[in-house]
Amino acid sequence: MEALWVATAFALGLLTSRLGLPPLVGYLAAGFALHGLGLRETEFLHHAAEIGVLLLLFTVGLKLRFQDLLEPRVLVAGGLHLLVFSLLALLFLGNLPLAIALAFSSTVLVVKVLEDKKELTTYHGRLSVGILVLQDLVAVGLITLYGENRISPWAGLILLLPLGRSAVAWLLEKSGHDELLVLFGLGLALLGGEGFRQVGLSPELGALLMGVLLAGHEKGGEMAKALWSLKEAFLVAFFLDIGLREGLRGVEVGLVLTLLLLILVKSPLFFGLFLLLGLRARTAFVSGMYLGNYSEFALIVGVVLERAGLLPLGLSTLALAVAVSMALSAPLARYSHSLYKRWESRLLPLERKVAHPDQEPERLEGATVLIVGMGRTGGAVYRILEAKGERPVGLDADPEKVARHQAKGRKVFYGDAEDPELWERLDLGNLKAVVLALPDLEAKLLAARWLKERGFGGILAATSFHLEEDPALEAAGVTLLFHPFREAGERLAEKVLEKLAIMGEVSHGRS
């Protein structure tokens, strides 16, 4: 039976991903299809689904950055959106916990799209993730409040949890970088869940707090990446379990359509709140597009409410609405930059005329070379050009990276290569060359095309990580390509040959 589950989930997940939709839509469809064939959920699948939820909360805790949560725009926009959308949903459903759960956006979908586009550390990426984490914390509160747990007198022991941080951190450092790291992370998530369950508290809260215990640790991000595939695999079981539980039997089409009409309010509401808080129209639009969907946490809360007898609609109805919302949202989020470019003339006048925290430069202070992307490659280019007498300036969409370079006395500014306004306003007059040292192909292509539209006639260089990227970059106007992995190997070979030649000369001299 397990082989059939996996095969069906794979087939429908592959189909939906080929259609540009998130695979989890296919996993839900697989559950509905298997239910239609007469199959039902099992104890094994239920436990696997629970592990998936615990791993999800644990990785959320690992990424919890209190400075992002305490960012006023995250608190105000996230809080007001949660309040307004929950009240609106309450009018339609008459159930407060479900209305709040529907206000959440999908952590899995949004983080996946941001990660695929290499935008997790951009300003709009950090803003979106901060709001997602805020929503996830509220979700854990709902799960704890409406769960069937009876709190034990021993629950007070969780206050001692911070005292174990140093011991857990020491074990993390000793766990290496391979399977021990994954095993340790899985063990922590399960330990947090089971420990909290034993004292009558929500296991989801336990997994989250075990992650928070290691938040900010230098290996915390590595552990989160190592657990990503394992978490995704177990979450497949969660979505299958939802579909297998009731299938499409009893789906209320009218309610599904009502929930889908309600979702149309999410993105515009985020857009309006971000504009009121002084963000640029592009940041407000892109972030709003990412967050315009229902969350997997709505399903998790729905399961809890169903067990408590408080769910006013069928779980299959809720699951179908969540799946369709993700199917509609995924392509819109993926192409949000291009959509903004198309609607820029209409959206830009809505921007408040104030100093924006995500403001981008218009002048480059006499720079001769512009480096877009100040990671290790871009930073090395900057240092060498400066040493050779050029006047480089850097742009990066990661505010923290910009601050680190500025602290070293370098001319580096905040700027997003996928922002059309950046290239429309930027003074390119003195530039002899532009270097696109970006990890994302789409960002490089958009930047190259916009530079070409501006009539930039200097050297346009770009990194290319795969040979199949070369034709697209050249068609976009790139005149100089650098292949980091291949050319690093060639350079290493040259150094080995130089060393061998020196050793040969020394050996010959001795003889």
Steps between C-alpha positions, in 0.01 A plus 500: 500500500783740588648451152167600345485813720850604398445423131172694485645796694804504272294481180258778593773709666706475180198593289416810706864614512518470119194726486687758710304422817635400842533117529301499826189573291571168327546325835156614617355388166673163550329459836159581348565257211611217730191554715291470185665160435380379839823549699501665843757655733698271733670540836838497326401783264356699789826475698705595193271801448552607862879476460473724192315766698753480787792538257327797336461677835855409604650654185282808547649534848854463362439795267332715764678835508361721772643809330284419195193442718560823690527697174210751534376440146480124563309544825265772372432362151487138619284582801255727316465258210432215743234711678322639192500177298390294803203734560406481133521118502300493825211675324481215247577202726393598850793309652782707653787244517441390140473864388839572660651186342384613154691826547829306495708476181686186394845475658590199285395663170640849564835385639535250213441771236735742679764231530469399134540863393786561749297778666484386863743773610357784288301775669164366374616145583583588861173694531296205369680245719462723808123515447486125437681427827266737686204311353659164585531605864131591507426162337688317775298700754175384338617139491595519868175671600263267317700177531385215720791522742456509878778705652708314758651663813837410345437744214686768695824315420496650151617826659834325553535431127732800431751354749559212262598720205876474559488117523282471189724745313808296598338183363407687182861601446612139551243357259700581187349583163344177375252239624576564870386860455171384345452235770566752778249746354234230462565386857461852638170553316359169624633555852338844519171365369484197726631687805230764474234236434594321825439817706172575326625771264484519122769283335515758219595766755771269634653448155493875434672585830768235445576677173500840670757360745751489211380808309793726420758222536748502212407139414127555540458601135703198388279271707184657352632436148603145589149427634318661206463187287411280799236751611356520147481120477310469830269788407396297196350258753308789662338606173426138405344445842267799451384376161463137609304591811184615323584532131271732304194353668292776650691785336283811511568671167329821608726529805810429290404780260432732795845431645660555158320833462619593848863427403481776238512751787832376644755644256333843458467530878871428548583742216298780660646445847860494369439825310356666811813398690721683251629216283556539128225381266718221361586356843134523604381334179752214490461420871122512471506260204713253694267507800170476308409136581362275771741312724572138580455620859131560419478123443697421816272727707200352315600148612527621861161675480340190346623284790356756742167504312540867408552486122194654327575341162638173369876454510489399132336834414775688683773285341366561149482877557857506634628292206330716236624821667858370480450391139385851408760681711816311400535626141399854600771504769761353266441769236424788737800706381387483137141578601618808689691617193180471298288692752769738628345813349175437690653388830780754536268803554354321805839517675531744791743787444713428806848364570476127432696242703552306176618804301745430216776731372470714189865610475816292532741774614729486198543122499657336193384143571168390650494159674151360554504228765757542777544140611838326495544540122379860491707590806814355339434695178458820704829451688707424188355787295556745784861380539558554126388864514137468384212660690257212566161528669287209615127430515333222699141417599605366843498792748726314745759429230492866398560606861798261534668640190431859603659429838819412308495838326372375164252683279218248504130591486168321529359414158293216353609392151142392417360847572426689174497833687866448596610479136263775386637753750865397537756735344720276282701788349853426629475120504746303287376159617221327691563164670195283577630272777155367591399139578158517332484474120169685470638798694806516271284480188264776615790729600680438168188574294425820688861615460469427129176702488682793663759485222792400723798449268775395741615153601217290643645202688309225679560176686358186335471188715382269220601497134135487393456848654751655258272543193229674705751737664664583168160566342421738788813703420775350720838544327727322749415169672680349798445138607601491871517123548669410171742793503587442865603147405706632210671750729572225756652286224723792397621540858575127525699515176691806625583314822611191308722714275666662803556161664642370172745790479610448860546127439695566179725753677585248772594236246 
